[in-house]
Amino acid sequence: MSQVTIDGRRTRRDDSITERLEQRKQELFQRMKEREEQLKKEEDEMQRQKEAAALERDKERKQRELEDEEARKREEAAKEEKRKKDEAREAEIREMEQREAERRQRLEERRRKREEELQKLAESNASTLQSVNTLSDGLNPRTAELLDKMNVVTLSEEERAKIEEARKADEAAQAQKREQQEREAKAQAEQAKRAREEAEERERAEAAKRDAEERSRREREEKAFAESRKREAEEKEREEARRQAEDRRQREEREKAEIERKQREAKVAEEARRKEEEKKEEDRKRKEAEDKKREADKKWEEKRQQEEELRKKEESDKKKREAEEELKRKELEGKRKREAEESKRREEEERKRREEDERRKKEKEEADRLKRKEEEERKRREEEDRKKEEADRLKRKEEEDRKRKAEEQEKIRQEEAKRKEDEEKRKKEEASNEEKEPSASGWNSGVAKPTGFGVQAVTGKGPLIGGGARTAAPSTPVAGPAATLVKPALGKSKSFSVAKEVCEKCGKTVYATEKTAADGKVWHKTCFRCKECNNVLKLGNFAALDGIYYCKPHFKQLFALKGNYNEGFGKEKLTHAWARDRAQTNADEPQ
């Protein structure tokens, strides 16, 4: 009966071991299956990340290709625009040359027509003179013949002598008249020649003036064209610089994205390696647990054999020992389970801590990047403001120079107009005086006297005024560019003083063009700076505290350090000052 009991207990013990082994095998199989599923999920996640990285690389490559294509199109458009401008300029130059050739042709045609008219006028004058001479030569013989006939028929010797004298006087008068006509013809020819020379001179002067104006216009156009080409070149250089800066920025962004992508891939690889190490560590721990279990089972088997040997002798002790062994085994299993859970918890905490450190590190890098970007943006804005102020100053200076030059030119034109007006007035006065002279004094001894059949030549010297003295041109002062105006003395000069404004920082004189006034004080524009960052302050972006000036960002930052206007700005804390005052007050009070 006891043997059966022993055998029955023994059989039940073996059945419980087998069940535990089967249960352990099922648990291990389930864990292996879960581990395989986890590894499969991790591999799928890594594959998705690799595909996303490949898609991102393709997208960046396509973006770079699009940017390169846009840059190439912009460059081709700029070249085409430049070519069109050059063609338009060449067409304009050809048109100007054509207009110049037409103008010169018209001037040559006009000059040729003027010469033909003068030639015709000279030929007409010569033919008229020749016909007059011929008429006079033919008239005298016929008159002489008639007189001879009359002398033969009716006249006496004395009458014939008188008629002969009259005929000779008439011939002398005719000769004198012919000489006078010849002189008048020569004078007309000379006058026509002088008129032709004066016309040619005027034509040459007008042509020279037009040529000078055309040259000046061409020079202005060439200068404007050179300036436009220079501006285009400068604009192209600025565009090239901007494009290069944009390319550098895009290249830096691509490099940064590539570095971030590599960092992500490195992190993914590190995570995979860490997970692989964790898997190996878990496998090692599982093997160690299995080894320990096998050793425990082996020991338990040895103990069971010993118990079987001693069972017959000490059954009650054996039951007690079996109970103790069972309790120890359960404690050992609970301990192993707690150790595994503790190690898993520690690993989970370590992983969360690493993730938290990485997140904080990324946030810090992002904050530093944003801060650097804000600083660069601020510096860029300040540089743009400075350049804008410099451009405005240069523009104002150029405007003042231009106005001053325009005023000087206007003054010169006014003086020239005044001079011309005085000259015309003087000429009109001379003309009016010459018109009044004949009616006032009459003609002098140069009046012609009739003698016989002819007229005596005028030999006088023209009209005189008063006692015979000729009039002189009125001496009218002419105001021109070289005239000097002398300002009369006004006695002793009166001196006056102007209060000078002094800069609060450097102590030097402040002029109106470089003045900045704020809070009832005056600075140079370059001396009005923030105490913290030393940047130039504007009237709309500064704050003052106890006579010290800050830019608004640093003023807010210093106030945010301690939340008051003392500690953050380098002053003593108010509580310390109050405590010191109280201590001083207590010390001063009588005991």
VOVEX-897874 format. One record per residue (C-alpha): y, x, z; residue number from 0. Coordinates in Angstrom, 3 decimals. Each point is the difference from the previous one (the first is absolute). Layout:
VOVEX-897874
<<Y,X,Z>,NUM>,
...
//
This chain:
VOVEX-897874
<<0.000,0.000,0.000>,0>,
<<2.388,2.776,0.851>,1>,
<<-1.012,1.905,-3.088>,2>,
<<0.750,-3.012,-2.135>,3>,
<<3.248,-0.388,1.744>,4>,
<<0.716,3.612,-0.554>,5>,
<<-1.049,-0.239,-3.602>,6>,
<<1.988,-3.190,-0.425>,7>,
<<3.091,1.606,1.501>,8>,
<<-0.586,3.015,-2.107>,9>,
<<-0.255,-2.176,-3.087>,10>,
<<3.174,-1.897,0.887>,11>,
<<1.774,3.332,0.561>,12>,
<<-1.022,1.215,-3.436>,13>,
<<1.135,-3.273,-1.551>,14>,
<<3.415,0.307,1.644>,15>,
<<0.383,3.587,-1.270>,16>,
<<-0.956,-1.070,-3.505>,17>,
<<2.486,-2.862,0.107>,18>,
<<2.721,2.325,1.223>,19>,
<<-0.817,2.487,-2.754>,20>,
<<0.093,-2.747,-2.624>,21>,
<<3.260,-1.261,1.415>,22>,
<<1.403,3.552,-0.042>,23>,
<<-1.154,0.446,-3.578>,24>,
<<1.671,-3.251,-1.020>,25>,
<<3.206,1.042,1.764>,26>,
<<-0.044,3.414,-1.748>,27>,
<<-0.707,-1.653,-3.351>,28>,
<<2.868,-2.461,0.574>,29>,
<<2.364,2.851,0.943>,30>,
<<-1.076,2.004,-3.051>,31>,
<<0.584,-3.042,-2.174>,32>,
<<3.456,-0.564,1.534>,33>,
<<0.821,3.693,-0.452>,34>,
<<-1.034,-0.133,-3.644>,35>,
<<2.157,-3.087,-0.546>,36>,
<<2.915,1.728,1.702>,37>,
<<-0.475,3.120,-2.138>,38>,
<<-0.191,-2.167,-3.091>,39>,
<<3.240,-1.744,0.959>,40>,
<<1.679,3.358,0.608>,41>,
<<-1.179,1.275,-3.379>,42>,
<<1.312,-3.179,-1.656>,43>,
<<3.329,0.466,1.818>,44>,
<<0.228,3.648,-1.130>,45>,
<<-0.856,-1.064,-3.542>,46>,
<<2.733,-2.665,0.077>,47>,
<<2.478,2.558,1.343>,48>,
<<-0.957,2.435,-2.756>,49>,
<<0.424,-2.729,-2.618>,50>,
<<3.383,-0.988,1.503>,51>,
<<1.085,3.670,-0.035>,52>,
<<-1.142,0.306,-3.637>,53>,
<<1.907,-3.175,-0.901>,54>,
<<3.084,1.332,1.775>,55>,
<<-0.290,3.301,-1.870>,56>,
<<-0.316,-1.886,-3.304>,57>,
<<2.995,-2.112,0.915>,58>,
<<2.057,3.098,0.870>,59>,
<<-1.089,1.657,-3.250>,60>,
<<1.006,-3.067,-2.009>,61>,
<<3.293,-0.144,1.886>,62>,
<<0.661,3.667,-0.820>,63>,
<<-0.843,-0.644,-3.655>,64>,
<<2.387,-2.980,-0.067>,65>,
<<2.733,2.066,1.625>,66>,
<<-0.535,2.831,-2.498>,67>,
<<0.118,-2.521,-2.860>,68>,
<<3.231,-1.516,1.344>,69>,
<<1.531,3.467,0.394>,70>,
<<-1.010,0.854,-3.578>,71>,
<<1.497,-3.271,-1.265>,72>,
<<3.219,0.649,1.905>,73>,
<<0.200,3.475,-1.479>,74>,
<<-0.607,-1.317,-3.517>,75>,
<<2.634,-2.712,0.522>,76>,
<<2.484,2.638,1.207>,77>,
<<-0.756,2.167,-3.047>,78>,
<<0.400,-2.977,-2.350>,79>,
<<3.298,-0.970,1.626>,80>,
<<1.240,3.574,-0.279>,81>,
<<-1.028,0.112,-3.680>,82>,
<<1.834,-3.277,-0.689>,83>,
<<3.110,1.290,1.756>,84>,
<<-0.123,3.232,-2.048>,85>,
<<-0.411,-1.979,-3.231>,86>,
<<2.900,-2.281,0.928>,87>,
<<2.143,3.033,0.799>,88>,
<<-0.895,1.673,-3.296>,89>,
<<0.786,-3.239,-1.885>,90>,
<<3.332,-0.210,1.794>,91>,
<<0.785,3.636,-0.885>,92>,
<<-0.914,-0.644,-3.665>,93>,
<<2.194,-3.091,-0.037>,94>,
<<2.884,1.984,1.524>,95>,
<<-0.434,2.711,-2.655>,96>,
<<-0.068,-2.640,-2.733>,97>,
<<3.187,-1.625,1.351>,98>,
<<1.644,3.436,0.132>,99>,
<<-0.954,0.712,-3.624>,100>,
<<1.356,-3.407,-1.093>,101>,
<<3.219,0.610,1.921>,102>,
<<0.444,3.406,-1.646>,103>,
<<-0.715,-1.524,-3.416>,104>,
<<2.628,-2.709,0.584>,105>,
<<2.532,2.643,1.087>,106>,
<<-0.738,2.059,-3.140>,107>,
<<0.368,-3.075,-2.221>,108>,
<<3.282,-0.929,1.675>,109>,
<<1.332,3.563,-0.412>,110>,
<<-1.011,0.052,-3.674>,111>,
<<1.730,-3.346,-0.637>,112>,
<<3.148,1.246,1.727>,113>,
<<0.031,3.127,-2.186>,114>,
<<-0.433,-2.116,-3.141>,115>,
<<2.903,-2.261,1.031>,116>,
<<2.229,3.022,0.684>,117>,
<<-1.003,1.507,-3.376>,118>,
<<0.843,-3.241,-1.806>,119>,
<<3.348,-0.196,1.814>,120>,
<<0.854,3.597,-1.003>,121>,
<<-0.955,-0.690,-3.656>,122>,
<<2.137,-3.165,0.017>,123>,
<<2.998,1.899,1.375>,124>,
<<-0.424,2.764,-2.637>,125>,
<<-0.236,-2.531,-2.890>,126>,
<<3.105,-1.829,1.259>,127>,
<<1.962,3.255,0.186>,128>,
<<-1.128,1.006,-3.505>,129>,
<<1.054,-3.365,-1.493>,130>,
<<3.433,0.272,1.663>,131>,
<<0.517,3.493,-1.366>,132>,
<<-1.089,-1.093,-3.461>,133>,
<<2.378,-2.989,0.070>,134>,
<<2.912,2.151,1.105>,135>,
<<-0.733,2.643,-2.683>,136>,
<<-0.158,-2.667,-2.700>,137>,
<<3.155,-1.803,1.124>,138>,
<<2.395,2.969,-0.195>,139>,
<<-0.545,0.869,-3.743>,140>,
<<0.481,-3.630,-1.040>,141>,
<<3.212,-0.249,2.046>,142>,
<<1.284,3.238,-1.519>,143>,
<<-0.795,-1.195,-3.536>,144>,
<<1.847,-3.274,0.547>,145>,
<<2.963,1.842,1.422>,146>,
<<0.032,2.360,-3.014>,147>,
<<0.028,-2.947,-2.329>,148>,
<<2.834,-1.576,1.966>,149>,
<<1.947,3.303,-0.073>,150>,
<<-0.482,0.241,-3.711>,151>,
<<1.191,-3.493,-0.618>,152>,
<<2.854,-0.708,2.411>,153>,
<<0.628,2.701,2.604>,154>,
<<2.344,2.933,-0.106>,155>,
<<-0.658,3.563,1.134>,156>,
<<1.381,-0.544,3.467>,157>,
<<-2.103,-3.111,0.476>,158>,
<<-3.041,1.818,-1.278>,159>,
<<0.662,2.813,2.498>,160>,
<<0.261,-2.550,2.776>,161>,
<<-3.190,-1.682,-1.157>,162>,
<<-1.713,3.384,-0.195>,163>,
<<1.091,0.787,3.551>,164>,
<<-1.259,-3.406,1.154>,165>,
<<-3.251,0.613,-1.860>,166>,
<<-0.397,3.398,1.676>,167>,
<<0.820,-1.537,3.372>,168>,
<<-2.542,-2.702,-0.710>,169>,
<<-2.588,2.594,-0.963>,170>,
<<0.783,1.931,3.181>,171>,
<<-0.350,-3.208,1.998>,172>,
<<-3.289,-0.768,-1.803>,173>,
<<-1.249,3.520,0.722>,174>,
<<1.073,-0.337,3.601>,175>,
<<-1.722,-3.399,0.150>,176>,
<<-3.180,1.476,-1.486>,177>,
<<0.121,2.838,2.505>,178>,
<<0.482,-2.553,2.790>,179>,
<<-2.932,-2.061,-1.313>,180>,
<<-2.130,3.118,-0.201>,181>,
<<0.967,0.857,3.552>,182>,
<<-0.780,-3.553,1.113>,183>,
<<-3.358,0.141,-1.833>,184>,
<<-0.764,3.328,1.659>,185>,
<<1.084,-1.445,3.356>,186>,
<<-2.213,-3.047,-0.596>,187>,
<<-2.866,2.268,-1.016>,188>,
<<0.550,2.138,3.058>,189>,
<<0.344,-3.151,2.133>,190>,
<<-3.202,-1.362,-1.534>,191>,
<<-1.682,3.356,0.592>,192>,
<<1.240,0.060,3.585>,193>,
<<-1.104,-3.616,0.432>,194>,
<<-3.409,0.926,-1.455>,195>,
<<-0.206,3.050,2.253>,196>,
<<1.081,-2.096,2.998>,197>,
<<-2.568,-2.667,-0.908>,198>,
<<-2.661,2.684,-0.386>,199>,
<<1.080,1.510,3.297>,200>,
<<-0.178,-3.419,1.657>,201>,
<<-3.369,-0.585,-1.609>,202>,
<<-1.225,3.389,1.223>,203>,
<<1.446,-0.673,3.459>,204>,
<<-1.607,-3.447,0.060>,205>,
<<-3.256,1.450,-1.302>,206>,
<<0.168,2.793,2.600>,207>,
<<0.786,-2.552,2.679>,208>,
<<-2.855,-2.222,-1.138>,209>,
<<-2.269,3.025,-0.195>,210>,
<<1.039,1.020,3.514>,211>,
<<-0.550,-3.544,1.235>,212>,
<<-3.351,-0.133,-1.787>,213>,
<<-0.975,3.394,1.444>,214>,
<<1.075,-1.079,3.472>,215>,
<<-1.913,-3.262,-0.449>,216>,
<<-3.022,1.936,-1.220>,217>,
<<0.316,2.405,2.898>,218>,
<<0.248,-2.952,2.406>,219>,
<<-2.985,-1.650,-1.636>,220>,
<<-1.953,3.257,0.012>,221>,
<<0.965,0.541,3.618>,222>,
<<-0.994,-3.573,0.849>,223>,
<<-3.228,0.492,-1.940>,224>,
<<-0.653,3.290,1.823>,225>,
<<0.751,-1.680,3.309>,226>,
<<-2.291,-2.903,-0.883>,227>,
<<-2.716,2.472,-1.014>,228>,
<<0.585,1.880,3.234>,229>,
<<-0.156,-3.251,1.980>,230>,
<<-3.163,-0.945,-1.855>,231>,
<<-1.476,3.423,0.759>,232>,
<<0.991,-0.323,3.652>,233>,
<<-1.379,-3.540,0.110>,234>,
<<-3.199,1.266,-1.602>,235>,
<<-0.214,2.837,2.521>,236>,
<<0.572,-2.471,2.852>,237>,
<<-2.604,-2.335,-1.491>,238>,
<<-2.400,2.930,-0.384>,239>,
<<0.675,1.036,3.615>,240>,
<<-0.556,-3.581,1.173>,241>,
<<-3.159,-0.230,-2.072>,242>,
<<-1.254,3.312,1.363>,243>,
<<0.832,-1.126,3.542>,244>,
<<-1.817,-3.281,-0.652>,245>,
<<-2.957,1.926,-1.457>,246>,
<<-0.032,2.293,3.020>,247>,
<<0.172,-2.979,2.316>,248>,
<<-2.808,-1.772,-1.851>,249>,
<<-2.023,3.211,-0.105>,250>,
<<0.529,0.469,3.737>,251>,
<<-1.006,-3.601,0.606>,252>,
<<-3.105,0.469,-2.137>,253>,
<<-0.821,3.227,1.817>,254>,
<<0.565,-1.740,3.304>,255>,
<<-2.200,-2.913,-1.095>,256>,
<<-2.631,2.496,-1.136>,257>,
<<0.180,1.776,3.361>,258>,
<<-0.261,-3.322,1.829>,259>,
<<-2.937,-0.981,-2.206>,260>,
<<-1.700,3.334,0.733>,261>,
<<0.704,-0.492,3.689>,262>,
<<-1.522,-3.482,-0.188>,263>,
<<-3.029,1.367,-1.818>,264>,
<<-0.262,2.780,2.572>,265>,
<<0.236,-2.577,2.765>,266>,
<<-2.656,-2.129,-1.692>,267>,
<<-2.216,3.071,-0.407>,268>,
<<0.669,0.959,3.619>,269>,
<<-0.857,-3.532,1.103>,270>,
<<-3.208,0.092,-2.048>,271>,
<<-0.887,3.401,1.423>,272>,
<<0.735,-1.254,3.497>,273>,
<<-2.120,-3.065,-0.570>,274>,
<<-2.786,2.212,-1.395>,275>,
<<0.215,2.164,3.104>,276>,
<<-0.053,-3.113,2.168>,277>,
<<-3.051,-1.196,-1.908>,278>,
<<-1.704,3.355,0.543>,279>,
<<0.989,-0.079,3.659>,280>,
<<-1.412,-3.489,0.369>,281>,
<<-3.219,1.052,-1.753>,282>,
<<-0.232,3.005,2.305>,283>,
<<0.590,-2.171,3.037>,284>,
<<-2.544,-2.504,-1.264>,285>,
<<-2.562,2.770,-0.474>,286>,
<<0.781,1.381,3.427>,287>,
<<-0.409,-3.482,1.442>,288>,
<<-3.290,-0.399,-1.825>,289>,
<<-1.139,3.431,1.229>,290>,
<<1.003,-0.901,3.500>,291>,
<<-1.802,-3.294,-0.347>,292>,
<<-3.089,1.728,-1.308>,293>,
<<0.162,2.489,2.854>,294>,
<<0.528,-2.846,2.409>,295>,
<<-2.886,-1.889,-1.544>,296>,
<<-2.105,3.136,0.155>,297>,
<<0.881,0.528,3.642>,298>,
<<-0.593,-3.623,0.651>,299>,
<<-3.402,0.305,-1.668>,300>,
<<-0.807,3.023,2.152>,301>,
<<1.123,-1.822,3.036>,302>,
<<-2.043,-2.987,-1.094>,303>,
<<-3.050,2.191,-0.318>,304>,
<<0.681,1.436,3.412>,305>,
<<0.434,-3.489,1.290>,306>,
<<-3.272,-0.993,-1.610>,307>,
<<-1.662,2.880,1.784>,308>,
<<1.616,-0.895,3.308>,309>,
<<-0.039,-3.755,-0.561>,310>,
<<-3.325,-0.448,1.636>,311>,
<<1.104,1.855,3.046>,312>,
<<3.557,-1.194,0.428>,313>,
<<0.471,-3.279,-1.799>,314>,
<<2.780,-1.210,2.203>,315>,
<<1.850,3.285,-0.315>,316>,
<<-0.560,-0.075,-3.711>,317>,
<<1.539,-3.495,-0.262>,318>,
<<2.971,1.263,1.944>,319>,
<<0.315,3.067,-2.153>,320>,
<<-0.365,-2.100,-3.146>,321>,
<<2.796,-2.234,1.221>,322>,
<<2.155,3.043,0.752>,323>,
<<-0.820,1.501,-3.371>,324>,
<<0.848,-3.269,-1.723>,325>,
<<3.294,-0.129,1.861>,326>,
<<0.794,3.593,-0.879>,327>,
<<-0.831,-0.638,-3.628>,328>,
<<2.280,-3.006,-0.102>,329>,
<<2.742,2.010,1.677>,330>,
<<-0.530,2.822,-2.494>,331>,
<<0.179,-2.426,-2.925>,332>,
<<3.114,-1.628,1.474>,333>,
<<1.511,3.433,0.518>,334>,
<<-0.766,1.018,-3.591>,335>,
<<1.446,-3.267,-1.226>,336>,
<<3.148,0.460,2.089>,337>,
<<0.336,3.594,-1.225>,338>,
<<-0.307,-1.148,-3.600>,339>,
<<2.577,-2.741,0.548>,340>,
<<2.328,2.447,1.782>,341>,
<<-0.311,2.541,-2.797>,342>,
<<0.648,-2.745,-2.577>,343>,
<<3.030,-1.193,1.970>,344>,
<<1.348,3.567,0.255>,345>,
<<-0.472,0.493,-3.736>,346>,
<<1.793,-3.275,-0.702>,347>,
<<2.885,1.025,2.287>,348>,
<<0.170,3.432,-1.642>,349>,
<<0.095,-1.609,-3.441>,350>,
<<2.754,-2.430,1.071>,351>,
<<1.962,2.862,1.568>,352>,
<<-0.224,2.013,-3.223>,353>,
<<1.078,-3.013,-2.050>,354>,
<<2.914,-0.586,2.382>,355>,
<<1.036,3.690,-0.274>,356>,
<<-0.169,-0.163,-3.780>,357>,
<<2.049,-3.229,-0.037>,358>,
<<2.641,1.518,2.295>,359>,
<<0.079,3.149,-2.105>,360>,
<<0.551,-2.078,-3.164>,361>,
<<2.726,-2.042,1.708>,362>,
<<1.704,3.188,1.135>,363>,
<<-0.203,1.522,-3.493>,364>,
<<1.360,-3.229,-1.487>,365>,
<<2.867,-0.045,2.518>,366>,
<<0.796,3.667,-0.750>,367>,
<<-0.079,-0.698,-3.726>,368>,
<<2.328,-2.991,0.372>,369>,
<<2.319,2.046,2.183>,370>,
<<0.089,2.818,-2.548>,371>,
<<0.593,-2.511,-2.763>,372>,
<<2.881,-1.609,1.937>,373>,
<<1.497,3.431,0.650>,374>,
<<-0.237,0.912,-3.681>,375>,
<<1.493,-3.363,-0.975>,376>,
<<2.853,0.492,2.448>,377>,
<<0.703,3.499,-1.291>,378>,
<<-0.151,-1.255,-3.579>,379>,
<<2.477,-2.801,0.785>,380>,
<<2.339,2.438,1.707>,381>,
<<-0.222,2.357,-2.967>,382>,
<<0.713,-2.899,-2.379>,383>,
<<2.975,-1.064,2.133>,384>,
<<1.323,3.548,-0.007>,385>,
<<-0.406,0.316,-3.759>,386>,
<<1.634,-3.380,-0.499>,387>,
<<2.971,0.991,2.153>,388>,
<<0.307,3.288,-1.896>,389>,
<<-0.154,-1.856,-3.334>,390>,
<<2.627,-2.486,1.195>,391>,
<<2.225,2.823,1.151>,392>,
<<-0.341,1.810,-3.351>,393>,
<<0.592,-3.258,-1.829>,394>,
<<3.161,-0.685,1.980>,395>,
<<1.195,3.535,-0.631>,396>,
<<-0.665,-0.318,-3.742>,397>,
<<1.800,-3.362,-0.012>,398>,
<<3.004,1.537,1.753>,399>,
<<0.061,2.941,-2.476>,400>,
<<-0.281,-2.386,-2.914>,401>,
<<2.840,-2.170,1.326>,402>,
<<2.151,3.057,0.623>,403>,
<<-0.621,1.293,-3.548>,404>,
<<0.716,-3.454,-1.426>,405>,
<<3.275,-0.147,1.962>,406>,
<<0.982,3.459,-1.273>,407>,
<<-0.834,-0.962,-3.590>,408>,
<<1.914,-3.266,0.399>,409>,
<<2.976,1.914,1.366>,410>,
<<-0.131,2.440,-2.939>,411>,
<<-0.204,-2.915,-2.471>,412>,
<<2.951,-1.708,1.665>,413>,
<<2.047,3.201,-0.153>,414>,
<<-0.947,0.483,-3.671>,415>,
<<0.955,-3.615,-0.793>,416>,
<<3.293,0.460,1.829>,417>,
<<0.675,3.192,-1.935>,418>,
<<-0.733,-1.716,-3.326>,419>,
<<2.177,-2.940,0.988>,420>,
<<2.899,2.361,0.848>,421>,
<<-0.510,1.820,-3.310>,422>,
<<0.076,-3.266,-1.954>,423>,
<<3.063,-1.117,1.914>,424>,
<<1.732,3.291,-0.809>,425>,
<<-0.868,-0.326,-3.699>,426>,
<<1.303,-3.579,-0.055>,427>,
<<3.277,1.114,1.604>,428>,
<<0.360,2.775,-2.619>,429>,
<<-0.711,-2.489,-2.797>,430>,
<<2.536,-2.467,1.391>,431>,
<<2.623,2.779,0.318>,432>,
<<-0.604,1.091,-3.620>,433>,
<<0.377,-3.618,-1.182>,434>,
<<3.293,-0.383,1.881>,435>,
<<1.566,3.294,-1.320>,436>,
<<0.886,-1.119,-3.605>,437>,
<<1.841,-3.151,1.100>,438>,
<<1.958,1.862,2.693>,439>,
<<1.303,3.040,-1.906>,440>,
<<-0.437,-0.825,-3.729>,441>,
<<-0.846,2.614,-2.580>,442>,
<<1.621,3.449,-0.046>,443>,
<<1.200,2.072,-2.931>,444>,
<<-3.416,-0.110,-1.574>,445>,
<<0.766,-3.329,-1.850>,446>,
<<-0.577,0.185,-3.782>,447>,
<<3.036,-0.365,-2.335>,448>,
<<-0.288,-1.492,-3.455>,449>,
<<1.204,2.329,-2.851>,450>,
<<-0.027,-1.111,-3.596>,451>,
<<-3.340,-1.435,-1.150>,452>,
<<-2.103,1.617,2.793>,453>,
<<-0.208,0.027,3.773>,454>,
<<0.679,3.073,2.117>,455>,
<<-2.953,1.166,2.180>,456>,
<<0.187,-0.618,3.729>,457>,
<<0.489,3.287,1.869>,458>,
<<0.800,-1.199,3.528>,459>,
<<-2.108,0.588,3.104>,460>,
<<-0.484,-3.613,1.146>,461>,
<<1.582,-2.181,2.712>,462>,
<<1.626,1.456,3.069>,463>,
<<0.933,-1.517,3.340>,464>,
<<3.426,0.242,1.727>,465>,
<<1.703,3.363,-0.762>,466>,
<<-2.746,1.174,-2.322>,467>,
<<-2.583,1.201,2.522>,468>,
<<-3.562,-1.056,-0.680>,469>,
<<-1.920,-2.015,2.597>,470>,
<<-2.675,1.733,2.006>,471>,
<<-3.236,-1.540,1.188>,472>,
<<0.311,-1.481,3.461>,473>,
<<-1.572,2.206,2.598>,474>,
<<-2.393,-2.418,1.654>,475>,
<<-2.432,1.526,2.462>,476>,
<<-3.593,-0.613,-1.002>,477>,
<<-2.602,-0.618,2.630>,478>,
<<-3.417,1.386,-0.885>,479>,
<<-3.058,1.466,1.651>,480>,
<<1.802,3.278,0.564>,481>,
<<3.094,-1.610,1.577>,482>,
<<0.574,0.888,3.640>,483>,
<<1.465,-2.544,2.387>,484>,
<<1.947,1.545,2.859>,485>,
<<0.047,-2.075,3.152>,486>,
<<3.367,0.148,1.801>,487>,
<<-0.016,1.472,3.454>,488>,
<<0.012,-2.538,2.797>,489>,
<<1.164,2.240,2.769>,490>,
<<-2.215,1.081,2.799>,491>,
<<-3.635,-0.996,-0.318>,492>,
<<-1.331,-2.354,2.634>,493>,
<<-3.393,1.049,1.469>,494>,
<<-2.486,-2.460,1.484>,495>,
<<-3.366,0.515,1.664>,496>,
<<-3.264,-1.911,-0.397>,497>,
<<-2.429,-0.283,2.903>,498>,
<<-3.241,1.803,-0.845>,499>,
<<-3.349,-1.588,0.869>,500>,
<<-2.570,2.335,1.551>,501>,
<<-3.798,-0.311,-0.201>,502>,
<<-1.684,-0.824,3.342>,503>,
<<-2.844,2.435,-0.669>,504>,
<<1.390,3.102,-1.741>,505>,
<<3.680,-0.342,1.025>,506>,
<<1.259,0.563,-3.565>,507>,
<<2.476,-2.098,-1.988>,508>,
<<-1.424,-3.167,-1.596>,509>,
<<1.391,-1.088,-3.372>,510>,
<<-0.164,-3.515,-1.425>,511>,
<<-2.717,0.742,-2.559>,512>,
<<-2.410,1.358,2.637>,513>,
<<0.925,-2.295,2.891>,514>,
<<-2.361,-2.222,1.983>,515>,
<<1.459,-2.032,2.875>,516>,
<<-2.077,-1.780,2.639>,517>,
<<0.485,-1.040,3.631>,518>,
<<3.678,1.047,-0.143>,519>,
<<-0.900,3.594,-0.963>,520>,
<<0.074,2.040,-3.203>,521>,
<<-2.672,2.292,-1.519>,522>,
<<-0.743,1.784,-3.219>,523>,
<<-2.640,-1.901,-1.940>,524>,
<<-2.366,2.957,0.377>,525>,
<<0.747,0.418,3.750>,526>,
<<-0.830,-3.604,0.945>,527>,
<<-3.732,0.546,0.761>,528>,
<<-2.793,-1.317,2.219>,529>,
<<-0.610,2.008,3.163>,530>,
<<-3.777,-0.402,-0.290>,531>,
<<-0.772,0.633,-3.717>,532>,
<<3.360,1.550,-1.122>,533>,
<<0.194,-2.261,-3.035>,534>,
<<3.369,-1.188,-1.347>,535>,
<<0.932,-3.422,1.428>,536>,
<<1.570,-2.906,-1.877>,537>,
<<2.288,-2.674,1.397>,538>,
<<-2.774,-2.581,-0.113>,539>,
<<-2.947,1.933,1.488>,540>,
<<1.102,1.668,3.234>,541>,
<<0.057,-0.810,3.709>,542>,
<<2.038,1.656,2.761>,543>,
<<-0.719,0.538,3.701>,544>,
<<2.446,1.820,2.323>,545>,
<<1.729,1.745,-2.925>,546>,
<<-3.299,1.176,-1.572>,547>,
<<-0.954,-1.375,-3.423>,548>,
<<-3.505,-0.750,-1.324>,549>,
<<-1.503,-1.550,-3.094>,550>,
<<-1.453,-3.447,0.673>,551>,
<<-3.697,0.989,-0.372>,552>,
<<0.268,2.805,2.586>,553>,
<<2.190,-2.126,2.292>,554>,
<<-2.707,-2.688,0.030>,555>,
<<-2.716,2.618,0.426>,556>,
<<1.741,1.671,2.973>,557>,
<<0.638,-3.378,1.621>,558>,
<<-3.641,-1.018,-0.506>,559>,
<<-1.261,3.144,1.833>,560>,
<<1.051,-1.238,3.469>,561>,
<<1.584,-3.372,-0.689>,562>,
<<3.428,1.003,1.330>,563>,
<<3.096,1.951,-0.983>,564>,
<<-0.553,2.935,2.390>,565>,
<<-3.405,1.686,-0.006>,566>,
<<-0.660,-0.300,-3.727>,567>,
<<3.410,1.516,-0.746>,568>,
<<-0.431,3.039,2.282>,569>,
<<1.782,-1.395,3.047>,570>,
<<-1.108,-0.306,3.587>,571>,
<<-2.011,-3.037,1.014>,572>,
<<2.139,-2.614,1.729>,573>,
<<-2.349,-0.319,2.970>,574>,
<<0.302,3.751,0.668>,575>,
<<3.778,-0.200,-0.266>,576>,
<<0.078,-2.968,2.388>,577>,
<<-2.289,1.782,2.462>,578>,
<<2.217,3.094,-0.143>,579>,
<<3.099,-2.126,0.532>,580>,
<<-1.608,-1.766,2.958>,581>,
<<-1.047,3.327,1.494>,582>,
<<3.529,1.315,-0.466>,583>,
<<1.430,-3.161,1.572>,584>,
<<-2.357,0.232,2.980>,585>,
<<0.870,3.660,0.454>,586>,
<<3.728,-0.774,-0.067>,587>,
<<-0.243,-2.804,2.565>,588>,
<<0.623,1.014,3.696>,589>,
<<-2.998,0.177,2.334>,590>,
//
